[in-house]
Amino acid sequence: MLARYQDGFVALRKTSFSWTGNVAGCTAGDTPLAYKNAVVKLVNYYRAMAGLPGDVTLSLAKSAQAQQAALMFDANGQLSHTPPTTWKCYTADGATAAGKSNIARGTNLNSANASSSGIGSIPLYVMDGDVASLGHRRWVFSLVLGEVGTGDTPQGNALWVLGNTHAAPSVPNGMPWPPRGYVPWDSSIAEPTMRWSFSYPGADFSAATVTMTDDAGTAVPVTGVAELDKGYAENTVAWSIGGSGQPWSRAPADTKLGVTVSNVKIGGVAKSFSYSVTFIKP
């Protein structure tokens, strides 16, 4: 797992970024194919950790439109899934991509030295801090995601994720994030203090409950358990660890936490899912 972390995450985030466009001239430009491929590899890295096939591919046609969306975000200093025609550098193709993409903007967004984003803004989408729906995370882990388009400028990103019809893999044990098993304790991948989620296609989480324990079997307080808005890929419940301090942490040693999500209605039948997550300091 740590070897995969070094080769499949740390190395990818160091991928060199360059751009042939220009904001002042409303030139969308392009990024190197190697950079686009690195974005897709990073998407697949996260998806493989979630127990999904890492087989998402790159669409150059979608990327060309996403590039125009990223330019608009950079030029206007704001984000919108429905950009108005009055925006600087507006194009119809860019607006189409904006409505079908995860979108992000920020200073040095695509720099290899960026503290929280890195290539394609994928870490931002997976962590999805302060996003009530966790929609960006859920689209990255969409079961039918078969191809993506990526558009990138120094301060803008559009990752085309909607409209896929890829054959959905079976996930009989659901899709938790942080993922079950061993995971690097990294603020751009997963950490215990992040917002946790559990997804299952078509599930009813309206009466679901969540309990957690530490490696000694002691209860870990849980707060904010809620079924999230539907319409963002798979149905999902989310929660956070509550309480004061971190008595459950064993850092810098491995920290193992157990999770049970109960009363999940699948086809009208209540089911429970139990798993453990072990955070490892790289």
C-alpha positions, 0 to 999 in steps of 0.5 A, spaced: 500 500 500 505 504 501 509 503 495 503 504 491 502 511 495 509 513 493 508 511 485 501 512 484 500 518 488 506 522 490 509 521 484 503 523 480 502 529 484 509 532 481 507 531 474 509 538 471 504 543 469 504 547 463 499 551 459 499 554 452 493 559 453 492 566 456 487 569 460 488 576 457 487 574 450 481 569 452 485 563 449 483 556 452 490 553 450 492 546 452 496 542 457 500 536 455 497 530 454 502 527 459 499 532 464 492 529 462 494 522 463 496 523 470 489 526 472 486 520 469 491 516 473 490 519 479 482 518 478 484 511 478 488 511 484 483 513 488 477 509 485 482 503 486 482 504 493 475 505 494 474 498 491 472 500 484 476 498 477 481 503 475 479 503 468 477 510 467 479 513 460 481 520 457 476 523 453 480 529 448 473 531 446 471 533 453 477 535 455 477 540 449 471 543 452 473 543 459 479 547 457 474 552 455 470 552 462 477 552 466 479 558 462 472 562 464 473 560 471 480 563 471 478 569 467 472 571 472 475 569 478 469 565 480 465 558 479 459 556 476 455 550 473 451 555 469 456 561 467 452 567 464 454 569 457 456 576 460 462 572 463 469 574 460 471 569 455 465 565 455 463 560 450 458 555 449 462 549 449 465 552 456 458 553 459 456 545 457 463 543 460 461 547 466 454 544 467 457 537 467 464 537 471 466 537 478 469 545 478 475 548 482 479 554 482 484 557 486 491 560 486 496 555 484 491 550 483 495 546 478 502 547 481 506 541 483 507 545 490 500 546 491 498 544 498 491 541 497 490 541 490 495 538 485 494 535 478 486 536 476 484 538 483 482 531 484 484 531 492 480 537 493 474 533 490 475 527 494 476 530 500 470 535 499 471 539 505 465 544 506 461 541 501 454 539 504 452 534 499 460 531 498 457 531 490 465 532 488 467 525 491 461 522 489 462 523 482 469 521 482 467 514 485 461 514 480 459 507 478 458 508 471 464 513 470 468 510 464 471 516 461 473 524 464 475 530 460 480 535 464 481 542 463 486 546 467 489 553 467 493 555 473 487 557 477 482 553 474 479 546 473 473 542 470 473 535 470 468 532 466 464 527 470 457 527 468 453 523 462 457 516 463 454 510 461 459 505 463 457 498 465 457 499 473 461 494 477 458 490 483 459 493 490 455 488 494 459 491 500 458 498 499 463 504 498 466 507 504 471 513 504 475 513 508 476 506 504 476 499 508 483 496 509 489 500 510 490 507 507 495 513 508 494 518 513 494 524 508 490 530 508 489 529 500 487 522 501 484 521 507 484 522 515 480 520 521 478 528 522 475 528 515 467 527 513 466 520 512 461 517 507 458 510 505 455 509 499 451 504 496 447 504 489 439 505 490 440 505 498 435 508 503 439 511 508 434 515 511 434 511 518 441 509 518 445 509 524 453 509 524 457 507 530 465 507 531 470 503 535 477 504 536 482 498 536 481 496 543 473 496 542 472 503 545 466 507 542 468 513 538 463 518 538 460 520 532 456 526 530 452 529 524 450 522 521 445 524 515 443 521 508 445 526 503 441 529 497 440 524 492 442 526 485 450 526 486 452 519 483 450 513 488 446 514 494 450 516 500 450 517 508 455 521 511 458 523 518 464 525 522 468 523 529 465 527 534 468 528 541 474 532 544 481 530 543 483 524 539 483 518 544 482 513 539 489 516 535 495 511 535 499 516 531 505 515 529 503 508 529 497 505 525 490 507 527 485 502 526 478 504 527 471 500 526 465 502 523 458 499 522 453 502 518 446 499 520 439 500 518 441 501 511 434 499 506 436 496 500 430 493 496 426 495 502 430 490 507 434 493 512 442 491 512 448 492 516 455 493 513 461 493 518 468 494 516 475 497 519 480 502 516 487 503 518 490 509 517 498 509 516 503 515 517 507 514 510 
